[in-house]
Amino acid sequence: MTDNDELAQQEPRNASSMLRNGIRILHAFSVDEPALGVTEISRRVDLHKSTVSRLLHQLERMDLVLRDQESGRFRLGLGLIGIAGPLLANLDVRRQAYPFLERLSERTGETSALLVWSGHESVSVEQVASPKQVKHTSPIGTRYTTSASASVQVFLSELPEGRVRELLERGLLSPVHHDESDVSAYLERLTTVRESGVAVNAGETHVEEVGISAPVRDHRGHLAAALLLSAPSFRVSPELRVHLAETVRATAAEVSARLGANKGGETNMPPPLRPHEHAE
């Protein structure tokens, strides 16, 4: 047997070993212990720390794990949603939101969706398509990394300013904001989103599409997901955009109530949008 033959046999074995060990690492996480350090994982899968670190780096690049910037510990990443359908069924917010997505699409005639945050992008986990022939849809698992995306605005609006700046400076969100005046203007925009309870993308990422998003909160008042309505630009006048924003915001509040938000009776709803607020 030649050296080339031996290498040809070793390559699939090495790939198989990496795949098997990568899966073992993913199985190391549990509901009771969702965050683990490299040393803990190394002990559980009986692999050297250097091997675990190397595999975690690859898994992180595929968004299958997410590393906490402060603690350095790892969690399962939302990239799993794109390859694991059963995971979607276990997301309570997805299950609870679905009837409201159906109702929102029926009321507006447009596509509604539910998105969650992966740490640097929003990920679609559910969708109800518009019944109309011309519509905007995207596959479940679609990731949004544009800073102007309505759902991204919703998630970023609740992050600390330092974290938002880090995402922008590292180029994890496009377009890249280098100029301080641009960053400051964007941070002000996020403040408006947080105060109004709704974000609008009026053709900024795709000139033919309007996106409107609002936050969904859990029983602790924490941001659990973002509700999104997508429609062709030609069907959405500035006046209708204001009306749709109110509808999306009200529907998100209903989903939040279903999840146990505002049990004390406080609505915490932002004031109604004024007509001049429709553009951004």
N, C-alpha and C positions, 0 to 999 in steps of 0.2 A: 504494500500500500504506500502510495506517495504522500509527501507532506501536504500537498494540495487536497488529497482525498481525506486526510485526517482533519484538516481545517474545515472542509465542507461538512463533515459529520459533527464537529464541535460547535459550529455556528448555530444550527437549530437547537442543539442541546443547551447552549448558553442562553439563547432567546427564550426557550421554554422555561429555564430556571429563573430568569428575570421576571417572566410573566407570573410564574407560580409564586415567587417571593413578593412581587408587587401586590398580588391578590391577598396573600397572607397578611401583609401590612394593613391593607384596607379592612380586613376582618378583625384586626386588633382593636379597632375602635368599637365602642358600645354606647348604648343609651346612658348607662350609668357613668361611663367614663368617655365622654365625647372628645376630650382634649388630652393628647399624650405628647410627651417629649421623646426625643430620639433614644435616650437610654431606656425608657420604659418600653418602647416599641421593640428595641433590640432584644430585651429580655423575653418579651412575649413571643417573638417569632424565632428566637434562637439564632440570630444573625449578628455579625460584627457591626458595631456602630457605624463604621465607615461605609459598609454596604448598605445599611439602612438609610444613611444620609444621602447616598447617591441615588437610591431608588425613590426616596421622598422628593428629591429635586426633580426627577423625571415626572413623578405623579403630580407635583405642584405645577409644572409647566403645562400639564394637561387639565388643570383645574380639578383633579380628582382628590386632592388634599389642599388645604389652605393653612398657611402658617401665620399665627398671630404675631404681629410686629413687636409687641411689647414683651410677651412671655416667651416667644420662640417655640411654643407648643403647636402641635398640628391638630386640625380637625378635618373631617370629610368635606370635600368641596362639592359645589353645586354642579360641577362638570359631570357628576354621576347622573344627573337628571337627563342629560342628553343620551345616555346609553342604558338607563335602568328605568323602564316604565313602571315597575312596581313601586319604586320610590315615590313617584307622583301620587299614587293612591294613598300613601301614608302621610302626605302633607295635609294636615287638618284644614289649613286655611284654603287649600285648593278645593277640598271636598265641600266645605261650607260656602265657598264663594260661587260655585258653579251655577246654582239656581239664579243668583243675582246677575251673573254674566248673561244668562239666557234672557232674563227680563230686560236688561240694559240693551241688548241687541234688538229685542223685539220693539222696545220703545223708540229707539233711535234709528233702526234700520242699518246700523253700522257694526263693524267687528269689535268685539270686546275681548279683553285678555287679562290674565293675572300674571304678575311678574314678581320674582323674589331677587334678593341681592346676594351676589357671590363674594363680595368684598371689593370688587373693582368693576363690576358690570351687572346689569340687570338681565335676568334669564326668564324667558317665557315658560310657564308651567301649565297653563290652561288657556283655551281660546274657544270662543263661539263666533263663527264666521257670519258676516253680514248675509242676509238672504238675497241681496241685490246682485245682479250680474257683474257690475263693476264694483270691486271692493279691494281692500287691502288686508291681506292675511300673511301670517308667517308661521313656519312649523314650530311646534312645541320644542323647546330647547334652544330657540334662537337667542343669541346674546346681543345686548345693546351696549356699545362702548363709546357712543358719541355723547359729548357733554350736553348737547342741545336736545337729546332724546327726552321726551316728557317723563318717562319712568325713571331715567337716570337722574333727572333734576329732583324728583321726589325723594329718592334715596339719599342723594348728596345733601339735600336741604337739612337733613337731620344729623349729618356727620359733623364733628368738630372742624373748625376752619383749617386747622393744621393738617388734618387728614385729607381734606379736599385739595389743599395746595399740593400735598405730596402726590396725590393721584394725577393732578394736572402736570406737575413738574416732571414726573417719571414717564409721562407720555402714555399712561395707561388709559387715558380718555382722549379721544380726538375731537376737534383739532387740538393740537398742543398749544397751550397758552403760555407764551414766554413773557409778554409785556405785562408789567405790573398793573397798568391801567385796565387791561383786558381781564386780568384775574380779579381785580377789585370789582369791576362791573359785573362779572359772573357771580361773585359772592353776594353782591346786592340782589341779583336776580334770585338766587337761592333763598335769600331772606324773604323776598316777596312770595315765593312759593310756599315757604313754611308758614307765613302769616295768613295767606289766602287759602291754603289747603288744596291748591290745584296747580298743575304745571301744564303749559301749552307749548307745543312744538308746531308752529305754523309754517310748515314747509321748509324748515331750516336744514333738516337732514335729507329730505326728499321733497323737491318742489311740488310734487303731485300728491303729497300726503299731509294730513293734519293729525297730530297725536295729542290727546288730552289725558292726563293722569292724575290720580289722587291717592293719598295714603290709606292703607288698611291697617288698623291697630288691633293688638290682642288685648287680653283681659288686664294686662299690666299697663296698657297705654303705649307699649312699644311698637315701633313700626314693624309689621309682619310681612307686608307685601304692598304692591302698587297695582291699582286698577287702571287699565288703559283702554281708551276708545280710539280706534283708528278709522279714518275716513278719507276719501278722495277730496282733494282741495276744492275741486269745482263744485262740490255739493255743500260746502261749508262757507257761508258768508260770515263776515265779522259779527253780525248780530246773532246768527245761529251758533257761532262759536261760544258766545257768552252763555247761551241757553244750554248747550251741551256740557260746558264746564260745570254748570250748576247741577246738571243731571248726574254727571260722573261723580262729583263730590258727594252728592246725596246718596248715591248707590254705594260708594266706598264706606260711608258712615253706617249704612245698613249692614254691610258685611262685618264691619268692626263691632257693631252691636251684637251680631250673631256670635262673634268670637268672645263676647263678654266685656267689651270696652264700655266705659261710662256706666257701669252698674250703679254708681251712686246717683245717677239722675242728671249729672252735668253733661251737656251736649258737647261743650268745647268746640263747637262749630265756628269757623271763621266767619266774618261778616260777608254778606252777599257781594258778588263781584259787581263792580261798576262797569258801565259800557266801555270806558276807555282802557280797561285792564285786559281786554281780550287779546291784544297783540302778542304779548310775551308772558 
